[in-house]
Amino acid sequence: MAEVVSPVPGAGRREPGEVGRARGPPVADPGAALSPQGEIIEGCRLPVLRRNQDNEDEWPLAEILSVKDISGRKLFYVHYIDFNKRLDEWVTQERLDLKKIQFPKKEAKTPTKNGLPGSRPGSPEREVKRKVEVVSPATPVPSETAPASVFPQNGSARRAVAAQPGRKRKSNCLGTDEDSQDSSDGIPSAPRMTGSLVSDRSHDDIVTRMKNIECIELGRHRLKPWYFSPYPQELTTLPVLYLCEFCLKYGRSLKCLQRHLTKCDLRHPPGNEIYRKGTISFFEIDGRKNKSYSQNLCLLAKCFLDHKTLYYDTDPFLFYVMTEYDCKGFHIVGYFSKEKESTEDYNVACILTLPPYQRRGYGKLLIEFSYELSKVEGKTGTPEKPLSDLGLLSYRSYWSQTILEILMGLKSESGERPQITINEISEITSIKKEDVISTLQYLNLINYYKGQYILTLSEDIVDGHERAMLKRLLRIDSKCLHFTPKDWSKRGKW
């Protein structure tokens, strides 16, 4: 989105709540590197030298996931603790602070009862269950159907909206903390079995934790993958994996790609073009009718999405691919997928803007298009959780701008403050009510005044919104959309 945003500049920026990083210029001592067995082993933790976004040296704590020997020189694959996995890399021994090495401890055996493994007293599952039973404090939130009105605050606010008091906050309302969007009730949900692309992280192993593709050539771009993707094993040893940018088929060499291009007739994604404005087009692709393309798209997307898993059964999904047109054809910019039938009002399963096109407004354009489809369908929608860190930023930004645009466009009648309800905001924007409430809380707009809930827009928020909208040049034009929703429940097996 994630969705979604650029990886490299600032990719190592510390997230809120991250632990401090080991710093300083430790000197490597080869003798300290040896375990009782005489070598550095997988699972060791120690500070590793890296450059941050300010081009400064730092020594964050890292875990060694794998060791390999190339021409007598050892390389170590490290994961930086509390950093995103896309920063994982192979390093030489010179970058390891061997004086502070921590060897892995042997796992304690789980006690058994009647021959069956027992659960630990403090297991995460028990903690989650306890959280479910706890009822949130009686913090009121605005009613979904009460009218809103303008209210000045100390002369510094430009607009405000009031809502009905007296409703207590339910435990499933979204909060304003950093993880509030990852799950509608704050509790990690188990992967669904009806085609959901949410990854079950409990089955991660050492193979899927490591990037397996060195580089991908897609058209005129070379992409450096962030995460593992299940391409065929024989392709993972290649320095470059070559993809046809129109059908996304992969080859092991440039010669293979050139031979394929003489036979490939596609100059755009398969499926129906349902939107075109200027050079931007959207194609709707049925995962059942275009199975090969959909699977290749999922393989490519998995290189940049860590929170989703790949299913080769693409039948339950529709894929909406955004392209940019030039004289050579329609070049893929990004895409999102959605289930043909979603029982949980999801209008996006996976969303991705490819790295060469990030930080150019395409992520918000993808999100806006997904909600435009929801408007035509007459539904409210929400993205499937959990969102990636970059997807979460993009969705929060889109929700904030869209809701502020609605509130600032309200006009007073007969001198009275303009009024609107949360339900009305949801119907106008097709954003799910829970996402509207969480966004208002995230923006800290809700205030309690004389028995009413007032949504106060300060001068800073209004000015910041106006500046952001001046930069947002790419927008969806509903007049250019040619889309007829289908009732998939009446179409048998699609």
N, C-alpha and C positions, 0 to 999 in steps of 0.2 A: 501498500500500500504503500500479508503484509504483507493485506495487504495485507514504496513504497518509499525508500529514501537511500541516499548515497552511503556506501559502506565505508570507504577508506578514510576521507578526512574526518577526524574526530571519532573514528570507530572505536578507539580505545578509551573513550571518555568514560569516567567512572559513573555508574548508575547510582541513584539515591540509595543510601543504606549499605553501600559497599564497604567492606572492611578496608583498613589502611593497607598500603602496599609496602613491602620491604624496599627500602631505598639505601643508597650508599654504594661505594665502589669496592665490594668484596673481592678478594684475590683468590682465584681458583687454586686449590691444593689437590693435585691428582691423588695423593695418598688418601685424602679424606673421602674420596669417591667410592671406595670399595665397601661392599657389603660383606658380611661374614662369609659369603660364598665367593667373594673376590671380584664382584662387578656391580655396576649400577643396574637395578632391576625395575621392571614396570611397577607402578604404584608408588614409587618414591616421590616425595615432595621436597622442593627446594626453590630458592629464588633464582630467576632466570633474567638475563639482561635483554631488554627490548627498548625500542624507541616509541615514545608516546606521540600524540597528535601535535605537540609543540616541538617535536624533534629533539626531545631531551631524553637522556638515559634514565631508566628506572628498573627496579628489581622486584617485580611482583612475584608472589608465590605461585608456583606452577606444579602440576602433577605430570609425571612421565607416563604416557600411555603406551608407547612402543619404542623399541630400539632396533636399529638396523645397521648393518655394516656394509659400506660401499668402498671397495678398493682399500680395505684395511683401515678406513676412517669411520668411526661410529657417529651416527646421527640419532637424535632423540626427538620423538614427537611429543610436544608438551601442550597441556591445556592450562591456561592461566586461570587460577581460582578467582571466582567472582567476575570474570570477564565473559563476554559472549563467545561461543564456540567458533565463530567465524574468524577469530584471531589466532586460533590454534595453528601451530607451525612446526616444521622440523628445524632443529637447532644443533649446532656443534657443541662439543664439550667445553670449549672456551667460554661459552655464554652461561655456564652453570656455576652457581656459587656452592661449591662442594662442601664448604665448611658448615653449612646449615642444612645439610641433607637430613630428611626424615624418612626412615624406612617404614614400609607398610607393616601394620600390626596384624597378627593372625586373627581372623574373625572368630568370635566366641560362638560356640555351638548353641543353637536354639534348644531349650529344654523340650523334651517330648513327653507326651502323655498318652498311654495306651498305644504306643508305637507310632503316634501321629505327631508331627511337628506342632509345637505350641507357639503362641504369639507372645512377644515381649510385652511387659507391662506398659511401656511407653511408646508403643508402635505408632507410626503416623496415622494408621487407620482409626485407632482408638481416639487420637486427638481430633481427627475430623469429625467423628461421631459426637464427641463432646461439644464441638463447636455448633453442630446442627441443633443441639438441644438448648443452647443458650439463646435467650430472647434478647434482642437488641434493646437498649434503653429507649425510653419513650420520647425519642427525638422526633418532633413533628416534621412532616414534609408537605409540600403543597398538594392540595387535592387535584385529581386529574380532570375534574369536571367544573370546578369553581372558576368564575370569571376572573380575569386579571385586570389591573388598572394602574395608571401612571401615578407615581408618588415622588415628589422631590425630597432630597435628604440633605439638610444643612446647606442647601444652595449649591452643592458641588455635583449633584447627580443630574443627569440630563433626562433620564426616563426611569420609570420603575413599574413593576407589574405585581399586583396583589393576588393572593390565592386564599381559599377558604381555610380557616384554622380548625383545630380540633381533631385532625386525623393523626394517629400515631404512626411512627415509622415501622414498617414491617421488616422482618429479618432478611427478606430477600431483596431489599432495595439496594442499589449499587452505591458504594461509598465513593470518596474522593481520593483515596490513596492510590498509589501507583499500580496496584494490581486489581483495582476495582473492575476493570473491563475484562479481565481474563475469565471470569465466570459470573453468571448472572446472580449467584448467591454467595460468592466469595469462596466456594468450596470446589476444588478441582473435580470436574465431572469425568466419569469413566467414558472411554470411547464408545460411541454408539455402534451398533452392528448393522445399521441400515445404509451403509455406504459412506458413513462419516469419514472424513480425512484426518481427524484428530489422531495424533500419534500417541500410543500407549508407551510412555517413557519407561515403564517398569521392565520392558524387554530390551532396553538398550544393551548392546554388548560392545566389546572393545573394537570390533570391526566398524560398526555403524557410528561410533563416536569419532572416527577419524575421516578426514577428507580423503577420497580415493581418486579423484580426477584432478590432474595438475592444472590443465588449461583447456578451455573450449573456444573454438573458432566458429563464430556464427555470423555469416555475411562479412561485413567489414570490421566487425568487432572481435576482440579477444577477451574472454571473460575468465576471471579467476574464481572458481567455485568457493563457496563459504562452508558447505556441509557435505556429508556423505550422500551419494545417490546410487541406487542399485543398477548401474550400467553393467553390461557383461564383464566378467572378471578379466578377460584377455585385453580389454580396452583400458584398464586402470593403470597399466604400466607405461602407456604411451605419454610422450611429453605434451602432445596436443591431440584433443579429440575434435574431429571435424564434423559439423552439422550443416545440413541443407537448411537455409533460413526460411524456406517456404513449406517444406513437408516435415522438417525437423528430424529426418532420418540421419543416423550417425555412421561415420566411416573412420577407418583407422589411419588414413593418410590423405594428403592433398590430392594425390592421383585418383584415389577412390572417389573423392568428392567431385572432382572434375568429370570423371566418367559418369557419375550419377546425374550431374547437372545436364548432360547431353540427353538424358532420357526423361528427366523430371519436367512435366508440363506445367506444374503449379507456379503461379506468380503471386498467389495470395493464399491465405488459409482456406481449407475446404469449408463448405457450409454456406450459409446465407449472409450476405452483407445487409445488415439491418440499420446501419447508421453511416452517414458520410457528411462531413462538413470540412471544406478545405482539403487538407492532406490527411486528416484523421478519419479512419474508418473502424467500425466494429463488425466482427463476424460472429454469428451464432453457430456453434458446432455441437452436434449431437454425439455424445460419447458412445452411443451404440452404432450409429451409422458411420462414424469416422473413428473407429477404434484405434487404428494404427497411429494416426496423428495425435489423438488424445493421450495415448500411452507415452508417446515420445515427448509430448508437452509436459506431462507429469514428471518424466525423468529429468527434463531440463529444469523444471521448477523446483524439484527436490534439492538441487544444488544450492538453492538460495532460501529455502524454507526449512526451518529446523523443527517447528511445532506440528508439522503435518507428516503423515505417512502415505506411502504410495500404494494404491490398490490397482491391480491390472484390470479389474472389472470396472470399466468406466461407464457402463450402461446407465447407471442411475444419475449421471451428471450431464449438465449442459456447460459448455465452455464458451466464454465471450472473450475473443482475442482482439486487442486494440492494435492497429497497425498505422504506420506512417507511409504515405505513398510518394514514390519518385518514379523516374523514367524506367527503372529496372523492376519495379513491382511494389508490392505491399510488404513492408518490413515489420516484423513483430516488435512491439514496444513493451507490451505487458498483457496480462489476462486476469480474469477471475473465473472461478467455477461456482456452480450452485447446483443443489439437488433438484431434480425434477419435481419431487414431492418432499417437502420438509414439514414435519409435524411440529417443529419448534420455531417456525417463522424465520429460519435462516435464509437470507438472500445472497449470501456469499459463503462458500466453503473455503477456498484458497484464493488469495489475491497477491499479485506480484507485479512490480515494475522491474524490468531487467536493469542491471546496474548502469549500463551506458546512458540510460534515459532517466535516471533518478535525479532528484532535486531540480526538476524542470516542470513540475505541476501535473505530470501524468498520473501520479498516484491518486490525487484528489479527483482527477477526471474519471478514473476507473470507479472510484467510490460513488461519485455523483451519478455515473451511468447505471450502477447497480440499483440505486434508489429511484432513478427515472423509470427503470423496468418495473419496480415495485409499485410506482404510482399508476402505471398502465394496468397492472394486475389488480389494482384496488386493494393492496395489502400494505401493512407496515412490516419492516424487515430489520434484521440485525445480523452482523457477521458471526460466523461460528467461532466459538471460543475454544482454546485460548488464542489471542492475537500475539504475533511476534512483537518485539520491542518497537521495531520500526512501523509495523502495521498499527500498533496502538497509538503512536504519535500521530500518524496520518488520520486515523478515524477521529481522534479527539479534536484535531484541528478542523476537520470537515464538520463535525457535529457543532462545534462552537461557532464557526462562521455561519453555518446555515441557520441556527437558532437565533443568533444575534441579528441576522439579516431580517428575520421575521419580526422580532421584537422592535427593531428600529424602524420598521416600515409601518408600524401601527399608527393610525390617525385617530385623534380624539373627535368625539361627536358631542355637539352642544356644550362645548367647554368642559366636558367631563373627561376623566382619564380614560385612555383606550383600554379595552378589556379583551382578554384571551385566556383560554384554558389550556392545560397541558395536552388534553385530548385533541384540541384543535391544532396545536403545534404538530402533534404526531400525525394527524390526518393530512395536513398541508405538506409536510416534508417526507412522509412515509418512514420516519425514524421511529423506532419502537419506544413506547412510553418510558420504559426503564432507562433507555439510553438518553432520553430527553432529561429525565430527573437527574441522572448521574452527571450529565454535562453541566446543568445548572449548579449542582453542588461543587463540581470541579472548578467552575468559574467563580464560585463564592458569591453568587448573585442573590441568594435567598436571605432575606432579613425578616424579623418578626416585629411588627409595628401596630400598636393599638388593636390587638386581636386579629390582625391579618398577616398573611405571608406576602411580603413585598419583594419582587425581583428588581433590584436596583442596578441600573447601568451607570457606572461612574464615568466621568470624563475620560479617565485613562483607558477603560475598556472600550469605550466608543471610538476614541482616537486610534487605539491599537487595531481595532477591527477595520476601520476605514483604511489605514495604511496597508493592512494585509490584503484587503480586497482590491486595492490598486495594483498589487503585484500578481494577483490571480487572473491571468489573462485567458487561460483555457477554461471554457465552460461548455456544458452540454446544451445544445439547442433542441428542445423537444420537437420542434417542427421538422427536424431532419431525421427523426426516429421513425422507422417503419417496422413496427413490431406488433404481432398479434399473439397474445398469450394462449397457451394450450392447456386444456384440462387433462393433465397426465393421469389422473385417477381413473379416467374412462377409456384409457388407451391400452388396456391389457398389459403386456410386457414392453410397452413403449415401441 
